[in-house]
Amino acid sequence: MHQAKLIPPYTAPRWLPGGQLQTVLPALISRPSVPAPALRRERWTAPDGDFIDVDWLDAQTSPDTPLLVLFHGLEGSSRSHYARSVLSACASEGWQCAVPHFRGCSGEDNHAPRAYHSGDFAEIDWILQRFAILRPRAPIYAAGVSLGGNALLRWAQEQGASAGNRVRALAAVSAPLDLAAGGRAIATGLSYQIYTRMFLRTLKPKALRMIARHPGLADAQRVRSARDLGAFDDAFTAPIHGFRDAADYWRRASSKPHLCQLRLPSLILNARNDPFQPASVLPDARLASDWVRLEQPAHGGHVGFAQGSVPGRLDWLPQRLLQFFQHGI
């Protein structure tokens, strides 16, 4: 019987110290070292008549080839460094891989008065249902990164035992399991300067264009004046998706309180030096069901996990995901 070659636990290279550098440098200098795989795009019509764009590996595969569905993070896409590394690894392994874009993240504004958010399990549900219809013979696995990881966990928590009818296993990478703690973590200091300002640079213009298309949807002036994600979520994300305010959204969308509801093999990977999620709020095994594997390396940053010499390789994360999906370890 073939024995799995185990991926060693993540350790950071000496030249890459600290959670901030381990987050930023892989995205900036390691990304070019990952070849961009050839992709083909499909446009799907959503249940409300809107659309999403799905990027697939442009490869001929059989109907029973395993499929990895990768949900990206806040303002991410198939071009994100982690998506490119996972797509490349799947291509090398002979797997099919697809990256569905949350609304507004594929390079074109969506039409409906709706965006996406960290607890968007209804959106995850119809997307995974569509994959199951398209690939009925394929073993399907799902991974989510950051926001996409939390939303995927919320989907599985809402589905309970029936989640296993749709996907065989899931993985959440650097998911903000406690959204309120994450919001506070990136609202001050260096994290605010690096991450909050970066996110708001694209979130606010998209929100304002949506408000212009749908007058009265939200208060445009409050969106313009938002200086952190809490204020933005309070002004836009919460009201357009049916939450009372940002605090209500963060509370109801957080996956941490519901980890005991997971009923399919689940890998939850969080570095303990992630600037987006303090180590003090990461869950321990008592909060999770027996289906859950909590993995919390000391280093890695937020979706960083670079290895090797400068500029670093980004192959540890996709190898870790494929090991879990192929062998359950």
DANORHU-V635896 format. One record per backbone hydrogen bond with DSSP energy under -0.5 kcal/mol. CO is the residue of the C=O (numbers start at 1). NH is the residue of the N-H. If there is no record, write none. Layout:
CO_NH + CO_NH
This chain:
4_6 + 13_16 + 18_22 + 19_23 + 20_23 + 20_24 + 21_25 + 23_27 + 24_28 + 25_29 + 25_30 + 26_31 + 30_33 + 31_34 + 33_35 + 35_37 + 38_58 + 40_56 + 42_44 + 42_54 + 44_46 + 44_52 + 46_49 + 50_46 + 52_44 + 53_101 + 54_42 + 54_56 + 55_99 + 56_40 + 57_59 + 59_61 + 62_65 + 66_96 + 67_69 + 67_141 + 68_70 + 68_98 + 69_71 + 69_143 + 70_72 + 71_145 + 73_76 + 77_80 + 80_84 + 81_85 + 82_86 + 83_87 + 84_88 + 85_89 + 86_90 + 87_91 + 88_92 + 89_93 + 90_94 + 90_95 + 91_94 + 96_68 + 97_57 + 98_70 + 98_100 + 99_55 + 100_72 + 102_105 + 112_114 + 117_120 + 119_121 + 120_124 + 121_125 + 122_126 + 123_127 + 124_128 + 125_129 + 126_130 + 127_131 + 128_132 + 129_133 + 130_134 + 131_135 + 133_136 + 135_138 + 139_67 + 140_168 + 141_69 + 142_171 + 143_71 + 144_173 + 145_148 + 146_149 + 146_150 + 147_151 + 148_152 + 149_153 + 150_154 + 151_155 + 152_156 + 153_157 + 154_158 + 155_159 + 156_160 + 159_162 + 160_163 + 161_164 + 162_165 + 163_166 + 163_167 + 168_265 + 169_142 + 170_267 + 171_144 + 172_174 + 172_269 + 173_146 + 175_177 + 177_179 + 177_256 + 178_182 + 179_183 + 180_184 + 181_185 + 182_186 + 184_187 + 188_191 + 188_192 + 189_193 + 190_194 + 191_195 + 191_196 + 192_197 + 194_198 + 195_199 + 196_200 + 197_201 + 198_202 + 199_202 + 199_203 + 200_204 + 202_206 + 203_207 + 204_208 + 205_209 + 206_210 + 207_211 + 208_212 + 209_213 + 210_214 + 214_217 + 218_220 + 219_223 + 220_224 + 221_225 + 222_226 + 223_226 + 228_232 + 229_233 + 230_234 + 231_235 + 232_236 + 232_237 + 233_238 + 235_219 + 236_240 + 237_241 + 238_241 + 238_243 + 239_242 + 245_249 + 246_250 + 247_251 + 248_252 + 249_253 + 250_254 + 255_258 + 256_259 + 258_261 + 259_262 + 259_289 + 265_170 + 266_268 + 266_293 + 267_172 + 267_269 + 268_270 + 268_295 + 269_174 + 271_274 + 272_279 + 274_277 + 278_281 + 279_282 + 284_287 + 285_288 + 289_292 + 291_266 + 292_294 + 293_268 + 293_295 + 295_270 + 297_272 + 300_304 + 300_305 + 301_303 + 307_313 + 309_312 + 313_307 + 314_318 + 315_319 + 316_320 + 317_321 + 318_322 + 319_323 + 320_324 + 321_325 + 322_326 + 323_327 + 323_329 + 324_328
